[in-house]
Amino acid sequence: MKPQFVDISSPLKKNIYIKDVDEPVLISSLHFHDLCELVWIRESYGKRIVGDNVDDFESGDLVLMGPNLPHIWHNDTVFHTGETTLRAKASVIYFPVDFLVSLSDDTSTIILVQNFLNKTKRGLKFYGDTKIQIINHIRQIKNSSGLKKLAIFLSVIDIMTASDEYEPITSDAFEISLNENDTKRIHDIYIYLMENFKSDIFLKDVAQIANLTPNAFCRFFKKHTRKSFSRFLNELRIAHACKLLPDKNLSVTNICYQCGYQNLTNFNKFFRLIMDCNPSMYRNRFK
């Protein structure tokens, strides 16, 4: 699978396109395209990388990504064994930016839409009542056609533009700086890290995947992700820890080792650095 710019917009300049996914595992490479993409994960879980953000995803997640924002979804290991009845189910709506901008000649509406589209450049994760409303509308869109389908979609846009129940995904400083060759290297690195972060990972091994010396790899990685390799790996591990901590049957020590750390000292240090609290404080939020 070759990571690249995915041209899915040509026949869709004035249309919205809805795709239903129901597969044993999500098939996703690191890619980008010139459409906005609204993703509702109906069933599935794993790791998601959008721009410079690395996080876990789970059933019920609702994410909107703006045009040309690099992203990849990768199911956790259990989906790749072929020995599970789990499914990867998602509903995805693609729509062109030009379609929204051309909806009205009213100045205030145009400004509202353009401000919203600017926010999508960082990717948006919705939560709360906004997420519930949008998911209900997506269910209706899937069973509609013609003007009714369009009307429901516009209601989704209206809900999103009026809501403050979202959080940006990428950092404010993130800039797109990938060409096709760089994207392939980053893709291979991401896949390796997402599949092996629970084990010891050595810089020389990851550099070899990119066919670079360790020093050259560190420069390459920071240039294209805007963060050090060490920081990225720790964010991946801590994101996994955040998924496990609400389960009170797992001790913090057990979680520490499941996330690839060899001792609690390092685990606590990086958890506090990334989440601005310690693991126990984070767990207490779910009481």
ABEGO torsion letter per residue (X at the ends): XBBBBBBAAAAAAABBBBBBBBBABBBBBBBBBABBBBBBBABEBEBBBBEABBBBBBBGBBBBBBBGBBBBBBBBAAAAAGABABBBBBBBBBBBAAAAAAABABAAAAAAAAAAAAAAAAEBBBBEAAAAAAAAAAAAAAABBEAAAAAAAAAAAAAAAABABBBBABBAABBBABBAAAAAAAAAAAAAAAAAAABBBBAAAAAAAAGBBAAAAAAAAAAAAGBBAAAAAAAAAAAAAAAAAABAABBAAAAAAAAGBABAAAAAAAAAAAAGBBAAAAAAAAX
